[in-house]
Amino acid sequence: MDITSSLVDAAIASGQLPDNSTTRQLSWNLCAGFIGTVNIIRVLGDTGDFTARMHSLVTVHLAACTAAESS
């Protein structure tokens, strides 16, 4: 969580991500999504592509940050 928070803070500080409440929640959401992805694969025995799932997770959250900046 600390590393993810640091990365998000650095992206906000450099202007790569907007400074809004959606972006500030990003590190928590990414960590929760990571844990959920690992658990769903393990619990359900799903052999889905972990990398593709994480890419989708990050893409959705970054899109939400961008959309929040526009509204």
mmCIF file of the N, C-alpha and C atoms, coordinates in Angstrom:
data_MODEL
# 
_entry.id   MODEL 
# 
loop_
_atom_site.group_PDB 
_atom_site.id 
_atom_site.type_symbol 
_atom_site.label_atom_id 
_atom_site.label_alt_id 
_atom_site.label_comp_id 
_atom_site.label_asym_id 
_atom_site.label_entity_id 
_atom_site.label_seq_id 
_atom_site.pdbx_PDB_ins_code 
_atom_site.Cartn_x 
_atom_site.Cartn_y 
_atom_site.Cartn_z 
_atom_site.occupancy 
_atom_site.B_iso_or_equiv 
_atom_site.pdbx_formal_charge 
_atom_site.auth_seq_id 
_atom_site.auth_comp_id 
_atom_site.auth_asym_id 
_atom_site.auth_atom_id 
_atom_site.pdbx_PDB_model_num 
ATOM 1   N N  . MET A 1 1  ? 0.817   -1.177  0.000   1.00 0.00 ? 1  MET A N  1 
ATOM 2   C CA . MET A 1 1  ? 0.000   0.000   0.000   1.00 0.00 ? 1  MET A CA 1 
ATOM 3   C C  . MET A 1 1  ? 0.870   1.254   0.000   1.00 0.00 ? 1  MET A C  1 
ATOM 4   N N  . ASP A 1 2  ? 1.932   1.232   0.778   1.00 0.00 ? 2  ASP A N  1 
ATOM 5   C CA . ASP A 1 2  ? 2.790   2.409   0.863   1.00 0.00 ? 2  ASP A CA 1 
ATOM 6   C C  . ASP A 1 2  ? 3.449   2.733   -0.473  1.00 0.00 ? 2  ASP A C  1 
ATOM 7   N N  . ILE A 1 3  ? 3.915   1.706   -1.165  1.00 0.00 ? 3  ILE A N  1 
ATOM 8   C CA . ILE A 1 3  ? 4.564   1.922   -2.458  1.00 0.00 ? 3  ILE A CA 1 
ATOM 9   C C  . ILE A 1 3  ? 3.552   2.448   -3.470  1.00 0.00 ? 3  ILE A C  1 
ATOM 10  N N  . THR A 1 4  ? 2.370   1.852   -3.482  1.00 0.00 ? 4  THR A N  1 
ATOM 11  C CA . THR A 1 4  ? 1.334   2.304   -4.414  1.00 0.00 ? 4  THR A CA 1 
ATOM 12  C C  . THR A 1 4  ? 0.947   3.742   -4.128  1.00 0.00 ? 4  THR A C  1 
ATOM 13  N N  . SER A 1 5  ? 0.797   4.091   -2.851  1.00 0.00 ? 5  SER A N  1 
ATOM 14  C CA . SER A 1 5  ? 0.469   5.466   -2.474  1.00 0.00 ? 5  SER A CA 1 
ATOM 15  C C  . SER A 1 5  ? 1.555   6.434   -2.928  1.00 0.00 ? 5  SER A C  1 
ATOM 16  N N  . SER A 1 6  ? 2.804   6.040   -2.767  1.00 0.00 ? 6  SER A N  1 
ATOM 17  C CA . SER A 1 6  ? 3.919   6.891   -3.193  1.00 0.00 ? 6  SER A CA 1 
ATOM 18  C C  . SER A 1 6  ? 3.908   7.117   -4.701  1.00 0.00 ? 6  SER A C  1 
ATOM 19  N N  . LEU A 1 7  ? 3.612   6.061   -5.453  1.00 0.00 ? 7  LEU A N  1 
ATOM 20  C CA . LEU A 1 7  ? 3.556   6.187   -6.915  1.00 0.00 ? 7  LEU A CA 1 
ATOM 21  C C  . LEU A 1 7  ? 2.414   7.109   -7.349  1.00 0.00 ? 7  LEU A C  1 
ATOM 22  N N  . VAL A 1 8  ? 1.251   6.950   -6.721  1.00 0.00 ? 8  VAL A N  1 
ATOM 23  C CA . VAL A 1 8  ? 0.111   7.801   -7.056  1.00 0.00 ? 8  VAL A CA 1 
ATOM 24  C C  . VAL A 1 8  ? 0.419   9.246   -6.666  1.00 0.00 ? 8  VAL A C  1 
ATOM 25  N N  . ASP A 1 9  ? 0.993   9.463   -5.490  1.00 0.00 ? 9  ASP A N  1 
ATOM 26  C CA . ASP A 1 9  ? 1.350   10.819  -5.061  1.00 0.00 ? 9  ASP A CA 1 
ATOM 27  C C  . ASP A 1 9  ? 2.340   11.468  -6.029  1.00 0.00 ? 9  ASP A C  1 
ATOM 28  N N  . ALA A 1 10 ? 3.310   10.694  -6.484  1.00 0.00 ? 10 ALA A N  1 
ATOM 29  C CA . ALA A 1 10 ? 4.295   11.223  -7.429  1.00 0.00 ? 10 ALA A CA 1 
ATOM 30  C C  . ALA A 1 10 ? 3.641   11.582  -8.759  1.00 0.00 ? 10 ALA A C  1 
ATOM 31  N N  . ALA A 1 11 ? 2.711   10.762  -9.209  1.00 0.00 ? 11 ALA A N  1 
ATOM 32  C CA . ALA A 1 11 ? 2.003   11.042  -10.469 1.00 0.00 ? 11 ALA A CA 1 
ATOM 33  C C  . ALA A 1 11 ? 1.147   12.293  -10.347 1.00 0.00 ? 11 ALA A C  1 
ATOM 34  N N  . ILE A 1 12 ? 0.527   12.492  -9.194  1.00 0.00 ? 12 ILE A N  1 
ATOM 35  C CA . ILE A 1 12 ? -0.262  13.710  -8.963  1.00 0.00 ? 12 ILE A CA 1 
ATOM 36  C C  . ILE A 1 12 ? 0.667   14.924  -8.940  1.00 0.00 ? 12 ILE A C  1 
ATOM 37  N N  . ALA A 1 13 ? 1.772   14.810  -8.206  1.00 0.00 ? 13 ALA A N  1 
ATOM 38  C CA . ALA A 1 13 ? 2.710   15.931  -8.082  1.00 0.00 ? 13 ALA A CA 1 
ATOM 39  C C  . ALA A 1 13 ? 3.307   16.335  -9.431  1.00 0.00 ? 13 ALA A C  1 
ATOM 40  N N  . SER A 1 14 ? 3.518   15.372  -10.309 1.00 0.00 ? 14 SER A N  1 
ATOM 41  C CA . SER A 1 14 ? 4.120   15.679  -11.611 1.00 0.00 ? 14 SER A CA 1 
ATOM 42  C C  . SER A 1 14 ? 3.080   16.094  -12.650 1.00 0.00 ? 14 SER A C  1 
ATOM 43  N N  . GLY A 1 15 ? 1.798   16.025  -12.285 1.00 0.00 ? 15 GLY A N  1 
ATOM 44  C CA . GLY A 1 15 ? 0.747   16.424  -13.211 1.00 0.00 ? 15 GLY A CA 1 
ATOM 45  C C  . GLY A 1 15 ? 0.301   15.308  -14.158 1.00 0.00 ? 15 GLY A C  1 
ATOM 46  N N  . GLN A 1 16 ? 0.797   14.102  -13.955 1.00 0.00 ? 16 GLN A N  1 
ATOM 47  C CA . GLN A 1 16 ? 0.405   12.983  -14.812 1.00 0.00 ? 16 GLN A CA 1 
ATOM 48  C C  . GLN A 1 16 ? -0.992  12.474  -14.480 1.00 0.00 ? 16 GLN A C  1 
ATOM 49  N N  . LEU A 1 17 ? -1.411  12.686  -13.245 1.00 0.00 ? 17 LEU A N  1 
ATOM 50  C CA . LEU A 1 17 ? -2.771  12.353  -12.826 1.00 0.00 ? 17 LEU A CA 1 
ATOM 51  C C  . LEU A 1 17 ? -3.381  13.592  -12.178 1.00 0.00 ? 17 LEU A C  1 
ATOM 52  N N  . PRO A 1 18 ? -4.693  13.782  -12.353 1.00 0.00 ? 18 PRO A N  1 
ATOM 53  C CA . PRO A 1 18 ? -5.331  14.945  -11.741 1.00 0.00 ? 18 PRO A CA 1 
ATOM 54  C C  . PRO A 1 18 ? -5.385  14.804  -10.219 1.00 0.00 ? 18 PRO A C  1 
ATOM 55  N N  . ASP A 1 19 ? -5.375  15.926  -9.532  1.00 0.00 ? 19 ASP A N  1 
ATOM 56  C CA . ASP A 1 19 ? -5.463  15.930  -8.072  1.00 0.00 ? 19 ASP A CA 1 
ATOM 57  C C  . ASP A 1 19 ? -6.931  16.065  -7.687  1.00 0.00 ? 19 ASP A C  1 
ATOM 58  N N  . ASN A 1 20 ? -7.610  14.941  -7.549  1.00 0.00 ? 20 ASN A N  1 
ATOM 59  C CA . ASN A 1 20 ? -9.012  14.946  -7.147  1.00 0.00 ? 20 ASN A CA 1 
ATOM 60  C C  . ASN A 1 20 ? -9.271  13.746  -6.239  1.00 0.00 ? 20 ASN A C  1 
ATOM 61  N N  . SER A 1 21 ? -10.458 13.668  -5.679  1.00 0.00 ? 21 SER A N  1 
ATOM 62  C CA . SER A 1 21 ? -10.746 12.602  -4.719  1.00 0.00 ? 21 SER A CA 1 
ATOM 63  C C  . SER A 1 21 ? -10.677 11.210  -5.355  1.00 0.00 ? 21 SER A C  1 
ATOM 64  N N  . THR A 1 22 ? -11.065 11.103  -6.618  1.00 0.00 ? 22 THR A N  1 
ATOM 65  C CA . THR A 1 22 ? -11.009 9.808   -7.295  1.00 0.00 ? 22 THR A CA 1 
ATOM 66  C C  . THR A 1 22 ? -9.574  9.316   -7.396  1.00 0.00 ? 22 THR A C  1 
ATOM 67  N N  . THR A 1 23 ? -8.677  10.203  -7.766  1.00 0.00 ? 23 THR A N  1 
ATOM 68  C CA . THR A 1 23 ? -7.271  9.817   -7.898  1.00 0.00 ? 23 THR A CA 1 
ATOM 69  C C  . THR A 1 23 ? -6.666  9.516   -6.534  1.00 0.00 ? 23 THR A C  1 
ATOM 70  N N  . ARG A 1 24 ? -7.039  10.278  -5.510  1.00 0.00 ? 24 ARG A N  1 
ATOM 71  C CA . ARG A 1 24 ? -6.484  10.015  -4.182  1.00 0.00 ? 24 ARG A CA 1 
ATOM 72  C C  . ARG A 1 24 ? -6.926  8.650   -3.644  1.00 0.00 ? 24 ARG A C  1 
ATOM 73  N N  . GLN A 1 25 ? -8.030  8.125   -4.131  1.00 0.00 ? 25 GLN A N  1 
ATOM 74  C CA . GLN A 1 25 ? -8.491  6.796   -3.723  1.00 0.00 ? 25 GLN A CA 1 
ATOM 75  C C  . GLN A 1 25 ? -7.865  5.693   -4.571  1.00 0.00 ? 25 GLN A C  1 
ATOM 76  N N  . LEU A 1 26 ? -7.137  6.069   -5.598  1.00 0.00 ? 26 LEU A N  1 
ATOM 77  C CA . LEU A 1 26 ? -6.601  5.112   -6.560  1.00 0.00 ? 26 LEU A CA 1 
ATOM 78  C C  . LEU A 1 26 ? -5.729  4.044   -5.917  1.00 0.00 ? 26 LEU A C  1 
ATOM 79  N N  . SER A 1 27 ? -4.827  4.430   -5.023  1.00 0.00 ? 27 SER A N  1 
ATOM 80  C CA . SER A 1 27 ? -3.925  3.436   -4.437  1.00 0.00 ? 27 SER A CA 1 
ATOM 81  C C  . SER A 1 27 ? -4.695  2.393   -3.630  1.00 0.00 ? 27 SER A C  1 
ATOM 82  N N  . TRP A 1 28 ? -5.688  2.800   -2.879  1.00 0.00 ? 28 TRP A N  1 
ATOM 83  C CA . TRP A 1 28 ? -6.512  1.845   -2.131  1.00 0.00 ? 28 TRP A CA 1 
ATOM 84  C C  . TRP A 1 28 ? -7.247  0.918   -3.098  1.00 0.00 ? 28 TRP A C  1 
ATOM 85  N N  . ASN A 1 29 ? -7.826  1.499   -4.140  1.00 0.00 ? 29 ASN A N  1 
ATOM 86  C CA . ASN A 1 29 ? -8.591  0.700   -5.098  1.00 0.00 ? 29 ASN A CA 1 
ATOM 87  C C  . ASN A 1 29 ? -7.710  -0.301  -5.838  1.00 0.00 ? 29 ASN A C  1 
ATOM 88  N N  . LEU A 1 30 ? -6.508  0.118   -6.201  1.00 0.00 ? 30 LEU A N  1 
ATOM 89  C CA . LEU A 1 30 ? -5.598  -0.792  -6.893  1.00 0.00 ? 30 LEU A CA 1 
ATOM 90  C C  . LEU A 1 30 ? -5.157  -1.936  -5.988  1.00 0.00 ? 30 LEU A C  1 
ATOM 91  N N  . CYS A 1 31 ? -4.881  -1.625  -4.735  1.00 0.00 ? 31 CYS A N  1 
ATOM 92  C CA . CYS A 1 31 ? -4.482  -2.684  -3.800  1.00 0.00 ? 31 CYS A CA 1 
ATOM 93  C C  . CYS A 1 31 ? -5.631  -3.653  -3.556  1.00 0.00 ? 31 CYS A C  1 
ATOM 94  N N  . ALA A 1 32 ? -6.829  -3.127  -3.368  1.00 0.00 ? 32 ALA A N  1 
ATOM 95  C CA . ALA A 1 32 ? -7.999  -3.992  -3.168  1.00 0.00 ? 32 ALA A CA 1 
ATOM 96  C C  . ALA A 1 32 ? -8.255  -4.842  -4.414  1.00 0.00 ? 32 ALA A C  1 
ATOM 97  N N  . GLY A 1 33 ? -8.113  -4.242  -5.579  1.00 0.00 ? 33 GLY A N  1 
ATOM 98  C CA . GLY A 1 33 ? -8.306  -4.978  -6.823  1.00 0.00 ? 33 GLY A CA 1 
ATOM 99  C C  . GLY A 1 33 ? -7.272  -6.064  -7.017  1.00 0.00 ? 33 GLY A C  1 
ATOM 100 N N  . PHE A 1 34 ? -6.039  -5.777  -6.633  1.00 0.00 ? 34 PHE A N  1 
ATOM 101 C CA . PHE A 1 34 ? -4.972  -6.779  -6.730  1.00 0.00 ? 34 PHE A CA 1 
ATOM 102 C C  . PHE A 1 34 ? -5.302  -7.981  -5.851  1.00 0.00 ? 34 PHE A C  1 
ATOM 103 N N  . ILE A 1 35 ? -5.676  -7.711  -4.602  1.00 0.00 ? 35 ILE A N  1 
ATOM 104 C CA . ILE A 1 35 ? -6.015  -8.790  -3.676  1.00 0.00 ? 35 ILE A CA 1 
ATOM 105 C C  . ILE A 1 35 ? -7.211  -9.580  -4.201  1.00 0.00 ? 35 ILE A C  1 
ATOM 106 N N  . GLY A 1 36 ? -8.213  -8.876  -4.725  1.00 0.00 ? 36 GLY A N  1 
ATOM 107 C CA . GLY A 1 36 ? -9.377  -9.545  -5.286  1.00 0.00 ? 36 GLY A CA 1 
ATOM 108 C C  . GLY A 1 36 ? -9.022  -10.423 -6.470  1.00 0.00 ? 36 GLY A C  1 
ATOM 109 N N  . THR A 1 37 ? -8.145  -9.930  -7.321  1.00 0.00 ? 37 THR A N  1 
ATOM 110 C CA . THR A 1 37 ? -7.729  -10.707 -8.495  1.00 0.00 ? 37 THR A CA 1 
ATOM 111 C C  . THR A 1 37 ? -7.003  -11.983 -8.091  1.00 0.00 ? 37 THR A C  1 
ATOM 112 N N  . VAL A 1 38 ? -6.108  -11.862 -7.136  1.00 0.00 ? 38 VAL A N  1 
ATOM 113 C CA . VAL A 1 38 ? -5.376  -13.035 -6.653  1.00 0.00 ? 38 VAL A CA 1 
ATOM 114 C C  . VAL A 1 38 ? -6.344  -14.030 -6.023  1.00 0.00 ? 38 VAL A C  1 
ATOM 115 N N  . ASN A 1 39 ? -7.270  -13.535 -5.220  1.00 0.00 ? 39 ASN A N  1 
ATOM 116 C CA . ASN A 1 39 ? -8.218  -14.427 -4.541  1.00 0.00 ? 39 ASN A CA 1 
ATOM 117 C C  . ASN A 1 39 ? -9.159  -15.119 -5.509  1.00 0.00 ? 39 ASN A C  1 
ATOM 118 N N  . ILE A 1 40 ? -9.659  -14.410 -6.492  1.00 0.00 ? 40 ILE A N  1 
ATOM 119 C CA . ILE A 1 40 ? -10.617 -15.020 -7.419  1.00 0.00 ? 40 ILE A CA 1 
ATOM 120 C C  . ILE A 1 40 ? -9.954  -16.142 -8.220  1.00 0.00 ? 40 ILE A C  1 
ATOM 121 N N  . ILE A 1 41 ? -8.707  -15.946 -8.580  1.00 0.00 ? 41 ILE A N  1 
ATOM 122 C CA . ILE A 1 41 ? -7.981  -16.989 -9.305  1.00 0.00 ? 41 ILE A CA 1 
ATOM 123 C C  . ILE A 1 41 ? -7.807  -18.216 -8.407  1.00 0.00 ? 41 ILE A C  1 
ATOM 124 N N  . ARG A 1 42 ? -7.447  -17.979 -7.159  1.00 0.00 ? 42 ARG A N  1 
ATOM 125 C CA . ARG A 1 42 ? -7.196  -19.079 -6.212  1.00 0.00 ? 42 ARG A CA 1 
ATOM 126 C C  . ARG A 1 42 ? -8.492  -19.774 -5.786  1.00 0.00 ? 42 ARG A C  1 
ATOM 127 N N  . VAL A 1 43 ? -9.490  -18.995 -5.393  1.00 0.00 ? 43 VAL A N  1 
ATOM 128 C CA . VAL A 1 43 ? -10.726 -19.561 -4.848  1.00 0.00 ? 43 VAL A CA 1 
ATOM 129 C C  . VAL A 1 43 ? -11.520 -20.313 -5.913  1.00 0.00 ? 43 VAL A C  1 
ATOM 130 N N  . LEU A 1 44 ? -11.660 -19.708 -7.081  1.00 0.00 ? 44 LEU A N  1 
ATOM 131 C CA . LEU A 1 44 ? -12.458 -20.333 -8.124  1.00 0.00 ? 44 LEU A CA 1 
ATOM 132 C C  . LEU A 1 44 ? -11.664 -21.287 -9.008  1.00 0.00 ? 44 LEU A C  1 
ATOM 133 N N  . GLY A 1 45 ? -10.351 -21.300 -8.820  1.00 0.00 ? 45 GLY A N  1 
ATOM 134 C CA . GLY A 1 45 ? -9.527  -22.143 -9.674  1.00 0.00 ? 45 GLY A CA 1 
ATOM 135 C C  . GLY A 1 45 ? -9.499  -21.632 -11.103 1.00 0.00 ? 45 GLY A C  1 
ATOM 136 N N  . ASP A 1 46 ? -9.785  -20.337 -11.247 1.00 0.00 ? 46 ASP A N  1 
ATOM 137 C CA . ASP A 1 46 ? -9.822  -19.703 -12.565 1.00 0.00 ? 46 ASP A CA 1 
ATOM 138 C C  . ASP A 1 46 ? -8.401  -19.608 -13.110 1.00 0.00 ? 46 ASP A C  1 
ATOM 139 N N  . THR A 1 47 ? -8.212  -20.074 -14.297 1.00 0.00 ? 47 THR A N  1 
ATOM 140 C CA . THR A 1 47 ? -6.873  -20.035 -14.891 1.00 0.00 ? 47 THR A CA 1 
ATOM 141 C C  . THR A 1 47 ? -6.695  -18.806 -15.776 1.00 0.00 ? 47 THR A C  1 
ATOM 142 N N  . GLY A 1 48 ? -7.529  -17.797 -15.570 1.00 0.00 ? 48 GLY A N  1 
ATOM 143 C CA . GLY A 1 48 ? -7.452  -16.582 -16.367 1.00 0.00 ? 48 GLY A CA 1 
ATOM 144 C C  . GLY A 1 48 ? -6.091  -15.927 -16.289 1.00 0.00 ? 48 GLY A C  1 
ATOM 145 N N  . ASP A 1 49 ? -5.831  -15.083 -17.235 1.00 0.00 ? 49 ASP A N  1 
ATOM 146 C CA . ASP A 1 49 ? -4.541  -14.400 -17.342 1.00 0.00 ? 49 ASP A CA 1 
ATOM 147 C C  . ASP A 1 49 ? -4.449  -13.284 -16.301 1.00 0.00 ? 49 ASP A C  1 
ATOM 148 N N  . PHE A 1 50 ? -3.604  -13.478 -15.286 1.00 0.00 ? 50 PHE A N  1 
ATOM 149 C CA . PHE A 1 50 ? -3.442  -12.503 -14.213 1.00 0.00 ? 50 PHE A CA 1 
ATOM 150 C C  . PHE A 1 50 ? -3.012  -11.144 -14.753 1.00 0.00 ? 50 PHE A C  1 
ATOM 151 N N  . THR A 1 51 ? -2.058  -11.126 -15.664 1.00 0.00 ? 51 THR A N  1 
ATOM 152 C CA . THR A 1 51 ? -1.553  -9.866  -16.216 1.00 0.00 ? 51 THR A CA 1 
ATOM 153 C C  . THR A 1 51 ? -2.664  -9.107  -16.936 1.00 0.00 ? 51 THR A C  1 
ATOM 154 N N  . ALA A 1 52 ? -3.470  -9.789  -17.705 1.00 0.00 ? 52 ALA A N  1 
ATOM 155 C CA . ALA A 1 52 ? -4.574  -9.145  -18.413 1.00 0.00 ? 52 ALA A CA 1 
ATOM 156 C C  . ALA A 1 52 ? -5.590  -8.585  -17.428 1.00 0.00 ? 52 ALA A C  1 
ATOM 157 N N  . ARG A 1 53 ? -5.870  -9.320  -16.358 1.00 0.00 ? 53 ARG A N  1 
ATOM 158 C CA . ARG A 1 53 ? -6.811  -8.832  -15.347 1.00 0.00 ? 53 ARG A CA 1 
ATOM 159 C C  . ARG A 1 53 ? -6.285  -7.580  -14.664 1.00 0.00 ? 53 ARG A C  1 
ATOM 160 N N  . MET A 1 54 ? -5.006  -7.565  -14.343 1.00 0.00 ? 54 MET A N  1 
ATOM 161 C CA . MET A 1 54 ? -4.420  -6.381  -13.695 1.00 0.00 ? 54 MET A CA 1 
ATOM 162 C C  . MET A 1 54 ? -4.408  -5.196  -14.663 1.00 0.00 ? 54 MET A C  1 
ATOM 163 N N  . HIS A 1 55 ? -4.128  -5.447  -15.918 1.00 0.00 ? 55 HIS A N  1 
ATOM 164 C CA . HIS A 1 55 ? -4.159  -4.376  -16.912 1.00 0.00 ? 55 HIS A CA 1 
ATOM 165 C C  . HIS A 1 55 ? -5.554  -3.775  -16.994 1.00 0.00 ? 55 HIS A C  1 
ATOM 166 N N  . SER A 1 56 ? -6.563  -4.613  -17.006 1.00 0.00 ? 56 SER A N  1 
ATOM 167 C CA . SER A 1 56 ? -7.946  -4.133  -17.043 1.00 0.00 ? 56 SER A CA 1 
ATOM 168 C C  . SER A 1 56 ? -8.271  -3.317  -15.799 1.00 0.00 ? 56 SER A C  1 
ATOM 169 N N  . LEU A 1 57 ? -7.825  -3.783  -14.648 1.00 0.00 ? 57 LEU A N  1 
ATOM 170 C CA . LEU A 1 57 ? -8.063  -3.081  -13.386 1.00 0.00 ? 57 LEU A CA 1 
ATOM 171 C C  . LEU A 1 57 ? -7.451  -1.682  -13.407 1.00 0.00 ? 57 LEU A C  1 
ATOM 172 N N  . VAL A 1 58 ? -6.203  -1.590  -13.807 1.00 0.00 ? 58 VAL A N  1 
ATOM 173 C CA . VAL A 1 58 ? -5.522  -0.295  -13.853 1.00 0.00 ? 58 VAL A CA 1 
ATOM 174 C C  . VAL A 1 58 ? -6.172  0.615   -14.891 1.00 0.00 ? 58 VAL A C  1 
ATOM 175 N N  . THR A 1 59 ? -6.520  0.079   -16.042 1.00 0.00 ? 59 THR A N  1 
ATOM 176 C CA . THR A 1 59 ? -7.146  0.863   -17.105 1.00 0.00 ? 59 THR A CA 1 
ATOM 177 C C  . THR A 1 59 ? -8.462  1.474   -16.639 1.00 0.00 ? 59 THR A C  1 
ATOM 178 N N  . VAL A 1 60 ? -9.281  0.686   -15.966 1.00 0.00 ? 60 VAL A N  1 
ATOM 179 C CA . VAL A 1 60 ? -10.571 1.182   -15.467 1.00 0.00 ? 60 VAL A CA 1 
ATOM 180 C C  . VAL A 1 60 ? -10.368 2.301   -14.456 1.00 0.00 ? 60 VAL A C  1 
ATOM 181 N N  . HIS A 1 61 ? -9.445  2.121   -13.532 1.00 0.00 ? 61 HIS A N  1 
ATOM 182 C CA . HIS A 1 61 ? -9.234  3.135   -12.502 1.00 0.00 ? 61 HIS A CA 1 
ATOM 183 C C  . HIS A 1 61 ? -8.621  4.414   -13.062 1.00 0.00 ? 61 HIS A C  1 
ATOM 184 N N  . LEU A 1 62 ? -7.702  4.289   -14.006 1.00 0.00 ? 62 LEU A N  1 
ATOM 185 C CA . LEU A 1 62 ? -7.125  5.485   -14.613 1.00 0.00 ? 62 LEU A CA 1 
ATOM 186 C C  . LEU A 1 62 ? -8.170  6.230   -15.434 1.00 0.00 ? 62 LEU A C  1 
ATOM 187 N N  . ALA A 1 63 ? -9.049  5.505   -16.111 1.00 0.00 ? 63 ALA A N  1 
ATOM 188 C CA . ALA A 1 63 ? -10.140 6.143   -16.862 1.00 0.00 ? 63 ALA A CA 1 
ATOM 189 C C  . ALA A 1 63 ? -11.054 6.905   -15.909 1.00 0.00 ? 63 ALA A C  1 
ATOM 190 N N  . ALA A 1 64 ? -11.322 6.335   -14.745 1.00 0.00 ? 64 ALA A N  1 
ATOM 191 C CA . ALA A 1 64 ? -12.160 7.013   -13.755 1.00 0.00 ? 64 ALA A CA 1 
ATOM 192 C C  . ALA A 1 64 ? -11.498 8.291   -13.263 1.00 0.00 ? 64 ALA A C  1 
ATOM 193 N N  . CYS A 1 65 ? -10.192 8.260   -13.079 1.00 0.00 ? 65 CYS A N  1 
ATOM 194 C CA . CYS A 1 65 ? -9.465  9.466   -12.647 1.00 0.00 ? 65 CYS A CA 1 
ATOM 195 C C  . CYS A 1 65 ? -9.561  10.551  -13.708 1.00 0.00 ? 65 CYS A C  1 
ATOM 196 N N  . THR A 1 66 ? -9.379  10.181  -14.941 1.00 0.00 ? 66 THR A N  1 
ATOM 197 C CA . THR A 1 66 ? -9.461  11.135  -16.052 1.00 0.00 ? 66 THR A CA 1 
ATOM 198 C C  . THR A 1 66 ? -10.862 11.686  -16.179 1.00 0.00 ? 66 THR A C  1 
ATOM 199 N N  . ALA A 1 67 ? -11.879 10.829  -16.060 1.00 0.00 ? 67 ALA A N  1 
ATOM 200 C CA . ALA A 1 67 ? -13.270 11.276  -16.160 1.00 0.00 ? 67 ALA A CA 1 
ATOM 201 C C  . ALA A 1 67 ? -13.620 12.229  -15.032 1.00 0.00 ? 67 ALA A C  1 
ATOM 202 N N  . ALA A 1 68 ? -13.093 11.977  -13.839 1.00 0.00 ? 68 ALA A N  1 
ATOM 203 C CA . ALA A 1 68 ? -13.360 12.856  -12.698 1.00 0.00 ? 68 ALA A CA 1 
ATOM 204 C C  . ALA A 1 68 ? -12.744 14.227  -12.919 1.00 0.00 ? 68 ALA A C  1 
ATOM 205 N N  . GLU A 1 69 ? -11.618 14.265  -13.621 1.00 0.00 ? 69 GLU A N  1 
ATOM 206 C CA . GLU A 1 69 ? -10.968 15.542  -13.922 1.00 0.00 ? 69 GLU A CA 1 
ATOM 207 C C  . GLU A 1 69 ? -11.831 16.362  -14.868 1.00 0.00 ? 69 GLU A C  1 
ATOM 208 N N  . SER A 1 70 ? -12.511 15.708  -15.783 1.00 0.00 ? 70 SER A N  1 
ATOM 209 C CA . SER A 1 70 ? -13.314 16.397  -16.795 1.00 0.00 ? 70 SER A CA 1 
ATOM 210 C C  . SER A 1 70 ? -14.636 16.909  -16.241 1.00 0.00 ? 70 SER A C  1 
ATOM 211 N N  . SER A 1 71 ? -15.128 16.294  -15.185 1.00 0.00 ? 71 SER A N  1 
ATOM 212 C CA . SER A 1 71 ? -16.457 16.678  -14.680 1.00 0.00 ? 71 SER A CA 1 
ATOM 213 C C  . SER A 1 71 ? -16.409 17.791  -13.682 1.00 0.00 ? 71 SER A C  1 
# 
